[in-house]
Amino acid sequence: MTESTTPRRGRGRRPAAVVRTEVLTAAGDLLLAEGLRAVTFERVAKEAGASRTTLHKWWPSPGALAAEAYFARSAPALGFADTGDLRADLVAQLTSFVRLVTAGGAGTALVELVGAAQIDPDLGDAWPQLYSLPRRELARARLRSAQRQGQLREDADLDIVVDQLWGACYHRLLVLRVPLEESLVPRLVDQALRGAACHPA
């Protein structure tokens, strides 16, 4: 009999950080390919070569795991540049978001996660902590930088600007269920900035 050349991935053989990364990768793959229902501790543990005990130790529920996996998967596509050109940076970031949830295939997962967060307490707690609030703070940080550079009024309400931009996208995606197209982004940014832009003296 020929021994398998595939290395066994037993417990204790990999650093915890490596195991966590592989679990999040497996959960993200399942979430995007098959939907939230596929993200169970049993299925993810099998795909990642980890134990269910480990998953239960790190996440209170499969929903909380799915939320962190979505954040890990989406983070590289949603970086927020600061080039000094606020409009260009907002258009670039919002376009990346729209592309992620349309061409990137993450839209269905996003809809399922937001919907499930309304009835799953663990997912409901994890979603803002692991995804929406961190993403919101990235936008606020970019807008604060623009304020310091005199590109936005000092009294501009940055939370309202964030709500106008990303809220419009979520409204179309989750409530209206109408196509979310990249062509919307420049118009959305221009409309939001008109109310916050500095006016010549």
Number of C-alpha atoms within 10 A of each C-alpha: 3 4 5 7 6 6 6 9 12 10 13 9 9 12 9 12 9 10 21 17 14 18 25 23 19 20 30 28 19 21 25 20 14 13 18 23 12 18 24 20 23 15 15 26 20 14 16 18 17 22 17 16 11 16 21 13 9 12 17 14 19 23 26 23 27 28 31 22 25 25 20 17 18 19 13 9 14 18 15 19 16 15 10 13 11 21 15 14 16 24 20 17 18 22 18 19 22 23 18 16 18 17 9 14 13 22 20 18 21 21 18 15 23 15 14 16 20 12 10 16 15 19 27 19 15 22 24 15 14 18 18 12 12 14 17 15 13 15 23 17 14 19 23 17 16 20 20 11 12 12 20 23 17 15 8 17 14 20 13 12 20 17 14 16 21 18 13 15 21 17 13 14 20 16 10 9 11 10 10 19 13 16 10 15 23 17 11 18 20 15 14 17 19 11 14 19 17 15 10 4 3
